[in-house]
């Protein structure tokens, strides 16, 4: 069973990256046990996300080294191998160290940037069913439509790590 303990971090609009005004980033440290050398960590993340309904697209790669965000989709990142320093929330955001086994759930609008990583970094990304993701860089001309898009992104119905239980239920779906 994956570990569904997570830390919530709400990012404020920094004037370039809008972030999400109501949904916090969720960081799940050591969410997936990758200690079995015979297992394929990337496949384990893909299976976990699919099992929990995050079937709107999946990929394997890294994290872009420039600040960016997605205005049309929430994104979950599973660290299958290696480690990275990632700034979340734009230029004024917080820097997190993520390592193999960790998960970061980014609400639509949340800026993210790879500040440096090990050569073996492998990230599995996935999205809940819904609109295709876009790529925004915080350019002035994209801001009005991006803010409008962020407000329209539907909430996921499940947590990508815990399914019908987990931090998405507590921090995103049961907001007062």
Secondary structure as a PSIPRED ss2 file (coil, helix, strand):
# PSIPRED VFORMAT (PSIPRED V4.0)

   1 X C   1.000  0.000  0.000
   2 X C   1.000  0.000  0.000
   3 X C   1.000  0.000  0.000
   4 X C   1.000  0.000  0.000
   5 X C   1.000  0.000  0.000
   6 X C   1.000  0.000  0.000
   7 X E   0.000  0.000  1.000
   8 X E   0.000  0.000  1.000
   9 X E   0.000  0.000  1.000
  10 X C   1.000  0.000  0.000
  11 X C   1.000  0.000  0.000
  12 X C   1.000  0.000  0.000
  13 X C   1.000  0.000  0.000
  14 X C   1.000  0.000  0.000
  15 X C   1.000  0.000  0.000
  16 X C   1.000  0.000  0.000
  17 X C   1.000  0.000  0.000
  18 X C   1.000  0.000  0.000
  19 X C   1.000  0.000  0.000
  20 X C   1.000  0.000  0.000
  21 X C   1.000  0.000  0.000
  22 X C   1.000  0.000  0.000
  23 X C   1.000  0.000  0.000
  24 X C   1.000  0.000  0.000
  25 X E   0.000  0.000  1.000
  26 X E   0.000  0.000  1.000
  27 X E   0.000  0.000  1.000
  28 X E   0.000  0.000  1.000
  29 X C   1.000  0.000  0.000
  30 X C   1.000  0.000  0.000
  31 X C   1.000  0.000  0.000
  32 X C   1.000  0.000  0.000
  33 X C   1.000  0.000  0.000
  34 X C   1.000  0.000  0.000
  35 X C   1.000  0.000  0.000
  36 X C   1.000  0.000  0.000
  37 X C   1.000  0.000  0.000
  38 X C   1.000  0.000  0.000
  39 X C   1.000  0.000  0.000
  40 X C   1.000  0.000  0.000
  41 X H   0.000  1.000  0.000
  42 X H   0.000  1.000  0.000
  43 X H   0.000  1.000  0.000
  44 X H   0.000  1.000  0.000
  45 X H   0.000  1.000  0.000
  46 X H   0.000  1.000  0.000
  47 X H   0.000  1.000  0.000
  48 X H   0.000  1.000  0.000
  49 X H   0.000  1.000  0.000
  50 X H   0.000  1.000  0.000
  51 X H   0.000  1.000  0.000
  52 X C   1.000  0.000  0.000
  53 X C   1.000  0.000  0.000
  54 X C   1.000  0.000  0.000
  55 X C   1.000  0.000  0.000
  56 X C   1.000  0.000  0.000
  57 X C   1.000  0.000  0.000
  58 X E   0.000  0.000  1.000
  59 X E   0.000  0.000  1.000
  60 X E   0.000  0.000  1.000
  61 X E   0.000  0.000  1.000
  62 X C   1.000  0.000  0.000
  63 X C   1.000  0.000  0.000
  64 X C   1.000  0.000  0.000
  65 X C   1.000  0.000  0.000
  66 X C   1.000  0.000  0.000
  67 X C   1.000  0.000  0.000
  68 X E   0.000  0.000  1.000
  69 X E   0.000  0.000  1.000
  70 X C   1.000  0.000  0.000
  71 X C   1.000  0.000  0.000
  72 X C   1.000  0.000  0.000
  73 X C   1.000  0.000  0.000
  74 X C   1.000  0.000  0.000
  75 X E   0.000  0.000  1.000
  76 X E   0.000  0.000  1.000
  77 X E   0.000  0.000  1.000
  78 X E   0.000  0.000  1.000
  79 X E   0.000  0.000  1.000
  80 X E   0.000  0.000  1.000
  81 X E   0.000  0.000  1.000
  82 X C   1.000  0.000  0.000
  83 X E   0.000  0.000  1.000
  84 X E   0.000  0.000  1.000
  85 X E   0.000  0.000  1.000
  86 X E   0.000  0.000  1.000
  87 X E   0.000  0.000  1.000
  88 X E   0.000  0.000  1.000
  89 X C   1.000  0.000  0.000
  90 X C   1.000  0.000  0.000
  91 X C   1.000  0.000  0.000
  92 X C   1.000  0.000  0.000
  93 X C   1.000  0.000  0.000
  94 X E   0.000  0.000  1.000
  95 X E   0.000  0.000  1.000
  96 X E   0.000  0.000  1.000
  97 X E   0.000  0.000  1.000
  98 X E   0.000  0.000  1.000
  99 X E   0.000  0.000  1.000
 100 X C   1.000  0.000  0.000
 101 X C   1.000  0.000  0.000
 102 X C   1.000  0.000  0.000
 103 X E   0.000  0.000  1.000
 104 X E   0.000  0.000  1.000
 105 X E   0.000  0.000  1.000
 106 X E   0.000  0.000  1.000
 107 X C   1.000  0.000  0.000
 108 X C   1.000  0.000  0.000
 109 X C   1.000  0.000  0.000
 110 X C   1.000  0.000  0.000
 111 X C   1.000  0.000  0.000
 112 X E   0.000  0.000  1.000
 113 X E   0.000  0.000  1.000
 114 X E   0.000  0.000  1.000
 115 X E   0.000  0.000  1.000
 116 X E   0.000  0.000  1.000
 117 X E   0.000  0.000  1.000
 118 X C   1.000  0.000  0.000
 119 X C   1.000  0.000  0.000
 120 X C   1.000  0.000  0.000
 121 X C   1.000  0.000  0.000
 122 X E   0.000  0.000  1.000
 123 X E   0.000  0.000  1.000
 124 X E   0.000  0.000  1.000
 125 X E   0.000  0.000  1.000
 126 X E   0.000  0.000  1.000
 127 X C   1.000  0.000  0.000
 128 X C   1.000  0.000  0.000
 129 X C   1.000  0.000  0.000
 130 X C   1.000  0.000  0.000
 131 X C   1.000  0.000  0.000
 132 X C   1.000  0.000  0.000
 133 X C   1.000  0.000  0.000
 134 X C   1.000  0.000  0.000
 135 X C   1.000  0.000  0.000
 136 X E   0.000  0.000  1.000
 137 X C   1.000  0.000  0.000
 138 X C   1.000  0.000  0.000
 139 X C   1.000  0.000  0.000
 140 X H   0.000  1.000  0.000
 141 X H   0.000  1.000  0.000
 142 X H   0.000  1.000  0.000
 143 X H   0.000  1.000  0.000
 144 X H   0.000  1.000  0.000
 145 X H   0.000  1.000  0.000
 146 X H   0.000  1.000  0.000
 147 X H   0.000  1.000  0.000
 148 X H   0.000  1.000  0.000
 149 X H   0.000  1.000  0.000
 150 X H   0.000  1.000  0.000
 151 X H   0.000  1.000  0.000
 152 X H   0.000  1.000  0.000
 153 X C   1.000  0.000  0.000
 154 X C   1.000  0.000  0.000
 155 X C   1.000  0.000  0.000
 156 X C   1.000  0.000  0.000
 157 X C   1.000  0.000  0.000
 158 X C   1.000  0.000  0.000
 159 X E   0.000  0.000  1.000
 160 X C   1.000  0.000  0.000
 161 X C   1.000  0.000  0.000
 162 X C   1.000  0.000  0.000
 163 X E   0.000  0.000  1.000
 164 X C   1.000  0.000  0.000
 165 X C   1.000  0.000  0.000
 166 X C   1.000  0.000  0.000
 167 X H   0.000  1.000  0.000
 168 X H   0.000  1.000  0.000
 169 X H   0.000  1.000  0.000
 170 X H   0.000  1.000  0.000
 171 X H   0.000  1.000  0.000
 172 X H   0.000  1.000  0.000
 173 X H   0.000  1.000  0.000
 174 X C   1.000  0.000  0.000
 175 X C   1.000  0.000  0.000
 176 X C   1.000  0.000  0.000
